[in-house]
Amino acid sequence: EKGIRHQKTVPYIPMQNGVTEWINQIIQDRVTTMLQHYGLKLEFWAEALQTVVYLQNLSPSKAIRLEVPQKLWSGKEPSYERLLIFRCEAYAFILQEKRTKLYAMKCIFLGYGTDGEFGYRLWEPDNRRLIRRSDIAVNEDSIISRTNRK
């Protein structure tokens, strides 16, 4: 009912499924470009991959008559309000119970919650950890790149 066809191929012969291989190559190229452009280490490949796929699912596709995959899958009009520039400066608000004098910590925006997760995925460089928050402030004019990262 969703227009998805299960197509079997011979094991270990990916050339038989050209469309899938073509899409995988596009995704891989975009992930590589994001990592190189923003000077991110390979350890961030999964975050870049999730962001690329998230954005691809919100973009019209020629393969489905310029429909948006997310809309076809969910039956709902997608929202573009929460889209942010990858690797922009973000400030995650600190929960009141854990606050001292600071109300927010500087982070780097890396992506969106997926698979039932809400919020945004942020890298907290001071503690070298990935966090997820829904209450953030961003400065999309400040992209944290090779030259101005910690």
N, C-alpha and C positions, 0 to 999 in steps of 0.2 A: 504493500500500500504506500510505502515511502519511495518507491522507485529504485530500491537497492536490489541488485542481483548478486547472488553468491556465484562466483565463477572459480572453478577449480583449475589448477595448473599442475604440471609435473613438478614434484619437489626439487628444489635447488636449481630451477630454470626460470629466473625472474623475467627473462626477456619475453615469456609468453604473456605476461600481463603488462603490456606497454604503458597503459594509462596510469596504473599504480606506480610504476617505476618513474614515469615522467613527473608525477606529482611529488613523489619522494625526493627526486632530484631538485625540484623547485624549492621545497621546504629546506633541504640541506643547504642549498645555495643561500637562502635568506638567513638561516641561522649563522652560517659562516660569515656572511656579510655583517650581520649585527655584532657578532663577537669581535671581528677585526676592526670595524668602524669605531666602536666604542672602547676598544682596547681591553676587552674583558678576557680573562683567562678561560681556558677550556672547561674549568670547573663549573662555569655558568651555562654550559651548553643546554642543560635541561630547562632552565628558566627561559632562555632565548627560544627554544623549541616550543614550549608551551605558549609563549606569546605569539609566535609566528602562526601556529595552528589556530589559536583563538581569533586572531585577526583575519585569517583566511576564511574561517567559518562565518565571519560577519561581512565578507566581501562578495559581490556578485560574481558568479562563475559562468563562463561560456558553456561549460559541459552541461549545465542545467538551465539553459535559456536565460542567462543573466539573473537567475533567481539567487537569493541569499541562502546558503546551506542551513544556517541556524533557523531561519524562518520556515523552511521546508520541514526540518526535523521537529521543531517544537510547535509549529502552527501559529506562533506569535511573532508579531513585528519586533525585530531586534532593536535594542536601544544603543545609541552611540554616545550617550552622555558621559559615560564613565571612561572613555578612551583617553589615554595619556601618552605622552611621548616617552618611549623606552629610554631608560637610564637618566630621566630627569631628576632633579633634586626634589626630595620629598621629606616631609616632616611627619613622623608618626607620633600622635599624641600618647603620652604615657598615662596609663590607667591611674586614677586618683589614689588607689590603695598603694601604688608603688612610687608615687611622686616624692621628690625632695623639693628642690626649688625649680627644677626644670619641668616644663609642661610638655615638651616635645623633643624628640631626638632626630638628628639629621640622618637621612637614609638615602638610598638610591632606588628608584622605582624600577622593578624588573618585570612585573606582569600582573596577571589577574588570577583570582581564585578559580579553581577548576574542579570538576567532579563533585559538585555539591558544596564546595568551599565558597565562602563569600569574602569580599574584601579584595585588597591588593597585596601583591607579594613584593616585599621590600628587602633590600640588603642593608644591614646595619654594620657599616665598616668598623666602627669602634670595637664592637664585640665579635666581629666576623661571623655573623649569623643571619639566616634568613628569617624574617618575621612576616606575619600576615596581620593586616589592620584594615578596618573599614573607615576609620576616622583619621583622615590625613589631610595635609595641606601640601600643595605642590608648587614648584616654580618651574614651569615648562620652558622659561627663557634660559634656564641654567641647566645645561646638559653636562653631566659629570663625565668627562672624557679622559683620555690618556694624560692630558696636560694639567688637569685640575682635580684629579682624584687623590684620595688619601693613600 
